[in-house]
Amino acid sequence: MQINLGEGRMFTDYPKYDALGLAALVREKQVSATELLEAALARAEVVNPRLNAIITPMHEQARQRAQQPLEGPFAGVPFLVKDLFQEVAGVPTAYGCKALKAARYTPDFTAEITRRWLQAGTVIFGRTNTPEFGAKGITEPDAWGAARNPWNLAHTPGGSSGGSAAAVAAGIVPMAGGNDGGGSIRLPAGHCGLFGLKPGRGRTPWGPRHGELMHGAAMNHVISRSVRDSAAMLDATHGPETGSLFHIAPPERPYLEEVSRAPGRLRIGYTTKSPIGTFVHPEAVKAVEDAARLLESLGHQVEEAEPEIDGMRLAQDFILTWFANCAATVDEIKLQTGCGDSGFELDTLAMVAFGRAIRGNEYVAGYMRWSEYSLKLGEFHQRHDLFMTPTMALPPARVGEIVTPGWQQLAMRVLMALHLSRVVLKSGMIEQMVRENLKWVPFTQMGNLTGVPAMSVPLHWTAEGLPMGVHFVAPHSGEGLLFRLAGQLEQARPWFDKRPVI
């Protein structure tokens, strides 16, 4: 890729820099924000038709912004936001939903997290693909079609921030927006060979429309190629806003400083067993066991150990919370657009049916158990600094592989038509639903329900060349600890220059 910089100069090194590196070039006047934007747009033009990562372009808005004086740690850096919340005033937003796409829903406000990204100097030029309401670990919405993994286009980049991860892995941008309510930053990072950190409950904002989402289980942040970009962006975005329901202590020092600090000798417990008793692929096991050896070589104490948490019970509480929140979201969109059930995917409608079947006392009982999980994880962290697992139980699925079978679609239609969702919930079938829905991704939800920070680090690739992330869970306010370890791992086993050919 060559971008004309005037006077015969050509900028060919765009993919070789992380976001902070590009910002330094702009600051030193070696390249302009406009030139970086055109480099990003040129790269997108080449690869996005195959990836389907960017679904709503904002080229003219971005070109106008790139010509303005910009300030902040990422001044002039091209950036993408996820099409799930992260609104930009005046830009159509669909949340992966057919109804919102058809209605051309266009918010009149900019989300607080997006405002902070802009305040940090980024140049936003598009919105990225996501499953409907971020409700799946794959990115294959009916509204926009499937996003694809740059490492192998036949495979998924994961979800729900799959479009963002695909764009970063393919070199369109060095970093892009994501959010994580059950693993949706960490999972696509793991699928695409990238770094992905989910901040702890209350660390980043959700306003102005929401004080939090899913009782604080869902968080906004970024997916990046370098650890330092993630740290510097969290420095730029953390902290409460007007109406925040959570006000947590600020970090001891800037997160960017943590990346270069030695983590000390850490006590790390790990497991390769699925918390819901499902199959874990040998490549996922290999990723963790190899990481354990690497950590030991770096001086850390590593042993098999896990929190005393009922993984199936936690997964059921997660699923039921998700269903209930999905039902509320669909009700709101029906009121907003006047659409009927045809505006939503069948899987979404099934979630809605189950969400409506949950009684208030059952929902509250499930939510109250979150405190029990937090206590048990806290007890684990008194003995171990970090908890390590695979990021996902299986390698990235092929596009279309994780699809509801035809017989199950028919069964769902019958259940909904006969209003039998409550019967299903009481029959014990919810356990089978959990195993079927989370067998690919059983490890990440614990970090959401307990509200602790967690990260996926790109330390392993399968024999077929597909990434498999390694997952670390920290105690509350442990983002700095995660960045220290991630910085050490990045030095010990660099991944920045390991890029797919696309």
N, C-alpha and C positions, 0 to 999 in steps of 0.2 A: 504494500500500500504506500503510495507516495502522495503527499499533499504539497501543493505549491505554496511556498511561503513568501513569494516575491523575490525579485532580484536573482532569479535562478535557483534559489535555495529550495530544497525538498526536505520535508520532515518525514522520515521513514521509521522513527523509533517509538512511535506512540505506544505500542504494546509492551515495550520494555520498561515502562515506568508504572509505579503504583500511583495512587491519587496524590499523595503528598509529594511525590517526585514530580508529577505534572504541575502541581501548584508552584513548586520551586522554580520550574522553568518559566512560568508566567511571571512570577515575582521578579525574576532576574532578567525579564524581557528577552529571553531567548526564543520565546514563542508566545503568541497571543491567545487569549481565550477563544477568539473566533477560529483561529487555526486548529486548536484542539477540538473544537466542536465539529469542524468540517472533517477532521480525521475520524472522529467517532461516527459521524453520519456516513462517511464513505465505507467504514468497516461494517456498519449495520446494513448498508445497501447490498454488500456482498453476501453476508451470512444470514441475515434475518429471514429472508424468504425460505431458507431451509430449517431454521430454528423455530420460527413463530414465537419469538421471545417478546418482541415489542408489538403491542396490539393497538396502541393509540399514540401516533407521532405528535410531537409538539415542536416541529422544526422552526417555524417562523417565530414563535415565542422565544425559543432558545437563541435564535440568531440575534434577535433584538436585545436579549439580556447580555449576550456575550460581548456586545458593543458598549455596554455600560461599564462605568468604574465598579469593580467588584472588590470586596474585602473578605477577610476570613481565612482560616487555615486551608480551605480548598478553593480559593478564589480562581475561577476560570476552568474548573475541572468538570468535564461532561458527566452527567448523572442521570439515572433512571429511577422512577418510583413505581412501586407495585400498585396494580389496579385494584387494591383492596384497602379502603380508607386512604390515607396518604393523599388526600384530595388536593387539587390545584384549582383555585377559583376560575370558572369559565371553561374548564376542560372536561369533556364528557367522561363519565366514570361509570363502570358497569359492575364491579365486584365479581366478574366472571359470570354474571347473571343474564339470561336471555331477556327477561322483562325489562331490566334497567337499560340494556343495550338498545332494545326496541324503542323505549321511551326517550332515548338520548338524554338520560339524566345528566344534568350539568350543575354541579354544586356552585353556590355563590360564595363559598368560603374556602380558605386554604387551611388544611389541617395544621395543627401546631407543630407536629414533627416535620412536616414539609417546610413550614416557615423557618424552622431552625436549620434545616439543610440548606435552604436558600441563604439564610443569614451567614452560614459558614462559607458561602461563596460559590456553591455548586451551580452548574448550568443544566437545568432539567430539560431533556428533549424528548421524553416519552414515558408512557405507562406500560408496565409489563404484565404478561399473561399470568393468570391465576385460576385455579378451579373455582366453581361457583361457591362464593362466600368463604373460600379458603378451606373447604370442608374435607378435602382429601389430601393424601400424601403423594398424589400425582397431579400433573397440570394438563388436563384434557377436557376443558369445558366445552359443552355444546355450543356456547355462544361464540367462541373464538377458534376452536380446534386445538389440537395437541401441540404443546411445546416439546422440543426435542433436545436431547443431551448432546452437546458438542463432541463429547468423547466417542459417541456412537449414535448416529441419528436414529437408529432403530429403537433406542431406549429413552426412557423418561428422565428429565432432569430432577424429578422429585417434585414435592409440593409442600406447602402451597405457594412458596415464593419461587416456583420453578422457572418462570420467565426471567426473573432477575438473575438467578444463578446461571442460567444458560447464557445470558448476555455478558456476564462477567467472565465466565469460563472461555467464551469465544472471543474475548478481547474487544468487545464493543465499548465497554466501560471498565475501569478498574474496581468499581464498587457500585452497588445498587441497593435501593431500599427493599426491606423485607419486614414481615412481622411474624410472630411465632405464638400460636395458641395451643400447640400440641407437638411442636417440633418443626414448624414451618420456615424457620431460618436454618436450623441445624441440619435438617434432613436434605434439602436441596444442596446445601454446602457439601454434605457428605456424598451426595450423588455426583457432584460436579468437580470435585478436587479443590474445594475452596475453604476458606476460614469463615465460620459462622458462629457468632456469640449471641445468645439470648440474654439480655440484661435481667436482673432481678425485678420483682414486683415493685412498681412505682418509680423505676429509675428513669424511664423516658415517658413523654407525654402522649395523651390520646385526644386532647381537645381539638376544636372547641365543642364538638357535639357530644363527646363522651368524657367522663372523668376516669373511666377504666373500662375494660372489656373482660367478660367472664371472671368477675371478681378479682381482677388483676392477674389472671393466668396468662393473658395475651400481652405481648410486648412488641414495640417497634424497635428496629435497629437496622443494620446493613449486613450484606454478604460481600466479602472482599477477597482479594488475592493475597494481600499482606496483612499481618497481624496489626502493624502500626496504624494502618488506615482505619481499621475497626476501632482501635483505641482512641485515636484522635477524633473520630466522628462522635464517639460516645462522650468525649470531653466537650464537644460542641453542642450536644443535644440533651444531656442529662439534667435533671432538676425538675421541680414542680412547676405547675402553671396555675393560673387562676381556675379554681374549681377542682384542683387535684384532690383525690380521695386519700392518696398516700403521700406523705412527706417523710422521706427516709434520709438518713445522714449522708452528706456528700462524701466523696472519696477522700482518703488521707492526702493524696497527691494526684496530679494529673495522670490519667490512665496511660497517656503516651509515655510518661516516664517509667511506668511499670514494665513496659515491654522490654526495656534494656536492663532491668534490675534482676539480679539472681534470685530465683525462687527459694533458695535454701534447700535443705533436705526434706522432702515431703513424704508423708505417709499416704500411700495411695492404695485403696481397696478396689478390687475389680471383679467382675463376673462376665462370663460369656453366655450365661443361661438367660433365656427369655423370661421375663417376669410373669408372662401369662401361659407359660408352658408350651409354647410353639417352637417349631424348628428354627435353629440358627445355622446359617450356611457356614461351611468350613472356612470360606474366605473372610467372613465376619469374625470368626474365632481367631483365625490367623492374624487379622489386623490388630486385635487386642493383645494377643500373646506376643506378637512382635513389638508392639508399643511397650509392653511390660518390660521386655528385655532392653529396649532403648532407654526407658526411664531408669532402670537399674544401672545401666552403664553411665548415666548422668548423676548417679549418687542417691537416687531416691529409694525409699523402702516400699516395695510393691508386694502385695499378697492378695490371695483370693478372699474377698469379704464383701458383704452386701448389707444394706439396711434391712431390718426386720419388718418389712412392709408386705402386706398381702397384695401382690401385684395384680391379681385378677380383680380383687375388690376395688383397687385404685382405678384400674382400667374401666370397670363398669361405671364408677362414679364419674370418670372423665367423659365417657360416651353419653351418659344420661344428661350431664350438664351441657354437652355439645348439642344434643338433640333439642333440648329445651331452648337454648339460645338460638338455634336455627329456626325453630318455630316462631319465636318472637320476631326475628329478622324478616321472615317471609310475610308474616302478618303486617309488618310495617310497610313493606314494599307493595303489597297488594293495596293498602290504603293510599299509598303515595302515587301509584301508577294506574290503579283501577284494573290491573290485570287479573286473570284467573290462574288456575293451576298450570295452564299451558305455558306460562312464563317461566317455569322452573323445571329442572331436570327431575326425572323419576326418583333417583336416589335422594335428592333433596326433599322431595315430597314425602318419601318414606321416613326420613329423619324427622320431618315436621310432624307426621302422624304419631311417631313414638314420643316426640317431645310433648305433644298435646295430651298424650295418655298418662304422662307422669303426674302424679298428684303433688300438691304443694308440700305436704309433710314429707314425702319421699325425696323431693328435690332438696329440701332443707337438711334432711338427715344425711344425704350424700355430701352436701357442702360442709356440714359440720365435721365429717370424717377427714376433710382436708387437714384440719388441725392435728389429727392423730398421725397422718402421714408426715407432716412437718416435724412433729415431735420425734418420731422414729428416725427420720433423716438427720435431725439435729443430734440425736444420740450417736448415730453412726459417725457424724463429723467431729464428735468429741474424741473419737479414736483414730479417725483418718481425715487427712486434710481434704482429699478429693475422692470421688467415686468414678471409676472408669468402666465403660461398657462399649460395645459397638454402637455406632450411630444408627445403623439400620441392621435388621436381622438377615436380609437377603441383598444380593447385588441389585443395582438398578433394573427395574422391570422393563420389559419391552413395551413399547407404546401399544395400548390396547389389551395388554395382558391382565391388568387389574380392572376387570369390567364385570358388572353384575350379570351373571348368567341369565339366559332367556327364561328358564323355568322360575328363577328367583324373581325376575321382573314381573312375571305373571302372578306369582304368589303375592308379591307386594301390592299389586293392583287389586287383587281379590281382598286382601286384608284391609286395605284402605276403603274399598267400596262397602265392605260389610262392617266397618268400624271395629275391627278385631285387634287393633294395635295394643289395647290394654290387656287383652287376653294373652297376647304374645309376651308382653313384658312380665306378666305374672306366671308364665309357663316355665320359666327357667331358660328359655331360648336366648335370652340376652347374653349369656356366657358364650354361646356359640357365635353370636353376632360379633362379640368383642374379638374372639379368636380370628374370625374371618376378616374383620376390618383392620385389625392392628397387627396381624402376623408379620407383615413386612416391616412395621415400625413400632415395636412394643416398648422401646427404651426411653423415649424422650418425654412422655407425658408427665412423668413424676416431677420433672423440673418445673412444669407449668403449674401443677396443682399445689406444690409446696412453695412456689414463688421464688425459688433460688436461681442464681445465674448458672448457665451451662453453656458449653461450646462444643463444636465439632471441628476437629483438626484433620487436615488431609495427609495422612501418614501411610496409606496403603492403596495400591492398585491391584486389581485381580489379574490373573493370567491372561484374561481377555482384554485388559487395558481399561477396565472400568474402575472409577474411584470408589473407595469404601472408607468413610470417615471413622475416626475414633472419638468417642464422646466422653466429656468430663463434666461432672456435676460438683459445684462448690457450695459452701454454706452461704447463708444470707450475707450480702455486701461483699461477696467474694470475687467480684469482677476483676479487681486488681490482681488477686492471686492467679486467676485464670490467664490474664494477660502476661504475667511473669512466666508462667509455665509455657504458654504458647510461644512467647518470644524465644525461650530456650529451645523448644522443639523445632522452631523454624530455623534456628541457627544450626542445630544438630543434623536435621534432615530437611534441607531447603526444598520447597515445592514451587516457588514463584515462577521459575523458568520452565516448569513442567506444564506444557500447554497442549491442548488438542490440536490436531491438524484438521482444519475445516476451511 
